[in-house]
Amino acid sequence: MMKAITFNINDLVRENVATLKPYSSARDEFKDFDKDMVFLDANENPFDNGVNRYPDPQQRDLKEVLAKQKRVYSGQILLGNGSDEVLDLIFRAFCEPKVDNIITLPPTYGMYKVLAATNDVENREVLLSKDFEPRVEETLNMANKNSKLLFLCSPNNPTGNSFSAVCIQRLLNGFNGLVVIDEAYIDFAENESWVSKLSDYPNLIVTQTLSKAYGLAGIRLGICYASKEIIAILNKIKAPYNVNELTQQRALERIADMSAVRKEVSKIIKEREGLVKALQEVNFIEEIFPTDANFVLARVDDANKRYEQLVQKGVVVRNRSTQPLCEQTLRFTVGTPEENKRLINALKEIV
Ligand SMILES: *Cc1c(COP(=O)(O)O)cnc(C)c1O
């Protein structure tokens, strides 16, 4: 089912953002690089070292490749310094401090809450169900006219599961603000990305990242897919050169070799399955949760104790016990075959 066509993004954008005139950089004002031109407009050092020029503020080459890959228009893409920057831009564009609110569904990624606090925006929390699915009615009932954003992390961090498509669809149809689906782990999942549904839902924003499956956490590249209207609004407030030249180059190189990316992803998924099997043999592990991501969440008898014992054996995992519904849980990231062996051996020695 498609979203009612009554949706109007201009009803959601902050007034100061709607009226602001964006900064226009030298590279915005003149970009016909094909001609034989001398660029004396941006106060750069003219001596070529590969990065003496400002980067393309619109990252056109990178967007063109991504647009083809994801079957969207370049105008439906915004790139940022990690998805964390992208998420912050979404807050700043749509959430009026002290007035608006967002809805998050814990246990989930901690940045939504931190960004809400930094932007002085109320964070309304609705716990996931026991099997870590969104509770649709409760979530929609939590919304009022100032609810601008609903964050759905699918596959969810730290639980690992993807949310059911039916739940997500009901939320997209029932929520009057923007629904942000954080797909940081989508490449490890079997279900299809919601990017393919952008034309059905004018209130949908999908974020992805090169930090996980693509193995480029160090370059900081986050991606936002949405309608052209939403992207145009975010573009008004982003810093002109928010994605640096080195990042753009490394991202292009990596995306040009998708078979290498896919190979690593399938290795990680295979390792994940082996890890789940091995965890099932560990006597202090009580429950292993289904995962569509590159990590496994498991409930143990005593998370603090097991965490410390693993550290003693040289293996650092994440204790997620402070998160609601995640009492006594550890989150294991899938490593290389050698790293996973070390983890499994350490777990066996503890037993
Ligand atoms: C790791 C992660 C990200 C990635 O953020 P970047 O800033 O792109 O590195 C985003 N969302 C979730 C849920 C994550 O776990």
The ligand as an SDF file (V2000), in Angstrom:
LIG
                    3D

 15 15  0  0  0  0  0  0  0  0999 V2000
   27.6540    1.1670   12.7960 C   0  0  0  0  0  0  0  0  0  0  0  0
   26.3340    1.7960   12.6110 C   0  0  0  0  0  0  0  0  0  0  0  0
   26.1840    2.9280   11.8230 C   0  0  0  0  0  0  0  0  0  0  0  0
   27.3700    3.4680   11.1180 C   0  0  0  0  0  0  0  0  0  0  0  0
   27.6060    4.7630   11.3260 O   0  0  0  0  0  0  0  0  0  0  0  0
   28.7500    5.4790   10.4800 P   0  0  0  0  0  0  0  0  0  0  0  0
   28.7300    6.8290   11.0660 O   0  0  0  0  0  0  0  0  0  0  0  0
   28.3100    5.4470    9.0440 O   0  0  0  0  0  0  0  0  0  0  0  0
   30.0210    4.7300   10.6840 O   0  0  0  0  0  0  0  0  0  0  0  0
   24.9190    3.4610   11.6410 C   0  0  0  0  0  0  0  0  0  0  0  0
   23.8550    2.9060   12.2170 N   0  0  0  0  0  0  0  0  0  0  0  0
   23.9610    1.8010   12.9530 C   0  0  0  0  0  0  0  0  0  0  0  0
   22.7520    1.1780   13.5200 C   0  0  0  0  0  0  0  0  0  0  0  0
   25.2050    1.2280   13.1820 C   0  0  0  0  0  0  0  0  0  0  0  0
   25.3060    0.1330   13.9580 O   0  0  0  0  0  0  0  0  0  0  0  0
  1  2  1  0
  2  3  1  0
  2 14  2  0
  3  4  1  0
  3 10  2  0
  4  5  1  0
  5  6  1  0
  6  7  2  0
  6  8  1  0
  6  9  1  0
 10 11  1  0
 11 12  2  0
 12 13  1  0
 12 14  1  0
 14 15  1  0
M  END
$$$$
